[in-house]
Amino acid sequence: MERQEATAACREVTDAIGAAVICEEAFLDRVLLGLLARGHVLLEDVPGTGKTLTARSVATALGLEFSRVQFTPDLLPSDVTGTNIYDESDGSFSFSPGPIFANVVLADEINRAPPKTQAALLEAMEEGQVTVDGETHQLPSPFFVMATQNPVESEGAFPLPEAQLDRFAVKTSLGYPDHDGEVELLERRVGRIDRSPSVRSVLSPEAVSALRQAPESIRVDPDLFDYMVDIAQATRADRRVDVGVSPRGTQRLLETARAQAILAGRSFVTPDDITAIAEPVLAHRLVLTPDALVNDISRSSIVADVLDRVPVPTVDPESIGA
């Protein structure tokens, strides 16, 4: 898919989702960043803000199959991935796919499941496959996970392991709508019979696969490679950080910066693209020191401080063939 087509397709998708979900355009762009970067998205928000509706609307607008997994403390890995079932008629086993076998999977309240079940998602998110009883099964393509966690309810929750957090390309939140947005939400509800709004489909699975390839054509100036590495290494050197951004995180920064250029309608990455997506891409990857946690220092503020400290390169668009 050409860059211009990809940009237009993204705008069609956000318009379709925006007809059902009351939210800022920047939020939908961040969700699309995860999709375009061939990663996954983690949504952290209070109940009732529309996380499930957003995930279902994204799947419908993209023309993809949707599945929802409600994570609970008693959820087993096989409840997510599937299991082998014994057939008494012929004495054989056959694989029964779990709910993870869909294009868009909503992992709802992912931090309420025990670590063993959370770990069942790791292979799926990174490799696009699951292994059950030693047999590997490929997941549908494209495959996109949108996970949610609730910051309010901490009882019965299990912190996500660092390895799993690192698999999410983007972490963002929906937030509450402003006054006018909430009024519009009520007006839309009065105007329909169904409790949930409907969304039109604008793409197909084949088009989504082509769309996810589009960022590969985006050009990146060599100075921006240095800039992204400097940002990652600055997080590792920060005295408030125990574990900084990993090399995987640096790669995700590059991939999402190229995706940001697609959303902006450009064929090249600018420093502004990197600074715009640094917080949702990098902040959740930081492991803070005990002192930083006690002093209630936010990961977002650390990323902001790093961006202030690291010199921004001057990039001439003509030098990269823009």
QUIKAZI-V175443 format. One record per residue. N is the residue number from 1. SS is DSSP state (H for helix, E for strand, - for the rest). PHI is phi in radians with two decimals (* if undefined). Layout:
N;SS;PHI / N;SS;PHI
This chain:
1;-;* / 2;-;-1.19 / 3;H;-1.01 / 4;H;-1.08 / 5;H;-1.12 / 6;H;-1.11 / 7;H;-1.09 / 8;H;-1.13 / 9;H;-1.12 / 10;H;-1.09 / 11;H;-1.16 / 12;H;-1.11 / 13;H;-1.15 / 14;H;-1.14 / 15;H;-1.12 / 16;H;-1.14 / 17;H;-1.18 / 18;H;-1.10 / 19;-;-1.28 / 20;-;-1.99 / 21;-;-1.92 / 22;-;-1.49 / 23;-;-2.83 / 24;-;-1.34 / 25;H;-1.07 / 26;H;-1.06 / 27;H;-1.14 / 28;H;-1.11 / 29;H;-1.09 / 30;H;-1.19 / 31;H;-1.10 / 32;H;-1.17 / 33;H;-1.01 / 34;H;-1.09 / 35;H;-1.14 / 36;H;-1.12 / 37;-;-1.42 / 38;-;0.99 / 39;-;-2.07 / 40;-;-2.36 / 41;E;-2.16 / 42;E;-1.94 / 43;E;-1.86 / 44;E;-1.99 / 45;-;-2.81 / 46;-;-1.30 / 47;-;-1.11 / 48;-;1.48 / 49;-;-1.62 / 50;-;1.85 / 51;H;-1.16 / 52;H;-1.15 / 53;H;-1.06 / 54;H;-1.08 / 55;H;-1.09 / 56;H;-1.14 / 57;H;-1.18 / 58;H;-1.06 / 59;H;-1.08 / 60;H;-1.15 / 61;H;-1.08 / 62;H;-1.45 / 63;-;1.27 / 64;-;-1.98 / 65;-;-1.30 / 66;E;-2.01 / 67;E;-2.48 / 68;E;-2.12 / 69;E;-2.07 / 70;E;-1.53 / 71;-;-1.40 / 72;-;-2.38 / 73;-;-1.06 / 74;-;-1.74 / 75;-;-1.28 / 76;-;-1.71 / 77;H;-0.95 / 78;H;-1.17 / 79;H;-1.19 / 80;H;-1.71 / 81;H;-1.50 / 82;E;1.93 / 83;E;-2.63 / 84;E;-1.53 / 85;E;-1.95 / 86;E;-1.45 / 87;E;-1.80 / 88;-;-1.16 / 89;-;-1.14 / 90;-;-2.19 / 91;-;1.23 / 92;E;-1.95 / 93;E;-1.90 / 94;E;-2.28 / 95;E;-1.45 / 96;E;-1.87 / 97;E;-1.10 / 98;-;-1.53 / 99;-;-1.17 / 100;-;-1.27 / 101;-;-1.46 / 102;-;-2.64 / 103;-;-1.32 / 104;E;-2.06 / 105;E;-1.98 / 106;E;-1.64 / 107;E;-1.63 / 108;E;-1.44 / 109;-;0.93 / 110;H;-1.06 / 111;H;-1.44 / 112;H;-1.64 / 113;-;-1.58 / 114;-;-1.16 / 115;H;-0.94 / 116;H;-1.09 / 117;H;-1.30 / 118;H;-1.03 / 119;H;-1.15 / 120;H;-1.11 / 121;H;-1.42 / 122;H;-1.02 / 123;H;-1.10 / 124;H;-1.11 / 125;H;-1.24 / 126;H;-1.58 / 127;H;-1.89 / 128;-;1.22 / 129;E;-2.69 / 130;E;-2.29 / 131;E;-2.06 / 132;E;-2.18 / 133;-;0.92 / 134;-;1.42 / 135;E;-1.89 / 136;E;-1.64 / 137;E;-2.19 / 138;E;-1.34 / 139;-;-1.48 / 140;-;-1.04 / 141;-;-2.12 / 142;-;-1.26 / 143;-;-2.24 / 144;E;-2.50 / 145;E;-1.79 / 146;E;-2.02 / 147;E;-1.85 / 148;E;-2.16 / 149;E;-2.47 / 150;-;-1.75 / 151;-;-1.34 / 152;-;-1.53 / 153;-;-1.48 / 154;-;-1.81 / 155;-;-1.19 / 156;-;1.37 / 157;-;-1.78 / 158;-;-2.05 / 159;-;-1.03 / 160;-;-1.19 / 161;-;-1.12 / 162;H;-1.01 / 163;H;-1.08 / 164;H;-1.34 / 165;H;-1.00 / 166;-;-1.20 / 167;-;-1.40 / 168;-;-1.49 / 169;-;-1.17 / 170;E;-2.42 / 171;E;-2.11 / 172;E;-2.60 / 173;-;-2.50 / 174;-;-1.40 / 175;-;1.32 / 176;-;-1.38 / 177;-;-1.25 / 178;-;-1.31 / 179;H;-1.02 / 180;H;-1.12 / 181;H;-1.14 / 182;H;-1.25 / 183;H;-1.12 / 184;H;-1.09 / 185;H;-1.06 / 186;H;-1.18 / 187;H;-1.10 / 188;H;-1.14 / 189;H;-1.13 / 190;H;-1.15 / 191;-;-1.49 / 192;-;-2.48 / 193;-;-1.53 / 194;-;-1.22 / 195;-;-1.23 / 196;-;-1.86 / 197;-;-1.25 / 198;-;-1.69 / 199;-;-2.25 / 200;-;-1.50 / 201;-;-1.55 / 202;-;-2.02 / 203;-;-2.26 / 204;-;-2.19 / 205;H;-0.98 / 206;H;-1.15 / 207;H;-1.17 / 208;H;-1.15 / 209;H;-1.07 / 210;H;-1.17 / 211;H;-1.09 / 212;H;-1.26 / 213;H;-1.51 / 214;H;-1.01 / 215;H;-1.06 / 216;H;-1.13 / 217;H;-1.55 / 218;-;-1.34 / 219;E;-1.51 / 220;-;-2.29 / 221;-;-1.16 / 222;H;-0.96 / 223;H;-1.09 / 224;H;-1.31 / 225;H;-1.07 / 226;H;-1.06 / 227;H;-1.09 / 228;H;-1.17 / 229;H;-1.16 / 230;H;-1.06 / 231;H;-1.12 / 232;H;-1.08 / 233;H;-1.22 / 234;H;-1.16 / 235;H;-1.19 / 236;H;-1.26 / 237;H;-1.56 / 238;-;-1.19 / 239;-;-1.16 / 240;-;-1.52 / 241;E;-1.92 / 242;E;-1.45 / 243;E;-2.28 / 244;-;-1.55 / 245;-;-1.16 / 246;-;-1.40 / 247;H;-0.99 / 248;H;-1.08 / 249;H;-1.12 / 250;H;-1.10 / 251;H;-1.13 / 252;H;-1.15 / 253;H;-1.09 / 254;H;-1.11 / 255;H;-1.12 / 256;H;-1.30 / 257;H;-1.13 / 258;H;-1.16 / 259;H;-1.13 / 260;H;-1.08 / 261;H;-1.11 / 262;H;-1.06 / 263;H;-1.09 / 264;H;-1.44 / 265;-;1.38 / 266;-;-2.03 / 267;-;-1.73 / 268;E;-2.57 / 269;-;-1.58 / 270;-;-2.00 / 271;H;-0.99 / 272;H;-1.11 / 273;H;-1.06 / 274;H;-1.20 / 275;H;-1.18 / 276;H;-1.21 / 277;H;-1.91 / 278;H;-1.05 / 279;H;-1.13 / 280;H;-1.18 / 281;H;-1.61 / 282;H;-1.87 / 283;H;-1.01 / 284;H;-1.23 / 285;H;-1.52 / 286;-;-1.42 / 287;E;-1.90 / 288;E;-1.46 / 289;-;-1.27 / 290;H;-0.99 / 291;H;-1.11 / 292;H;-1.14 / 293;H;-1.17 / 294;H;-1.10 / 295;-;-1.46 / 296;-;1.00 / 297;-;-1.42 / 298;-;-1.50 / 299;H;-1.13 / 300;H;-1.09 / 301;H;-1.18 / 302;H;-1.17 / 303;H;-1.08 / 304;H;-1.08 / 305;H;-1.10 / 306;H;-1.09 / 307;H;-1.11 / 308;H;-1.23 / 309;H;-1.47 / 310;-;-1.39 / 311;-;-1.06 / 312;-;-1.59 / 313;-;-1.26 / 314;-;-1.68 / 315;-;-1.97 / 316;-;-1.59 / 317;H;-0.95 / 318;H;-1.15 / 319;H;-1.23 / 320;H;-1.98 / 321;-;1.34 / 322;-;-1.27
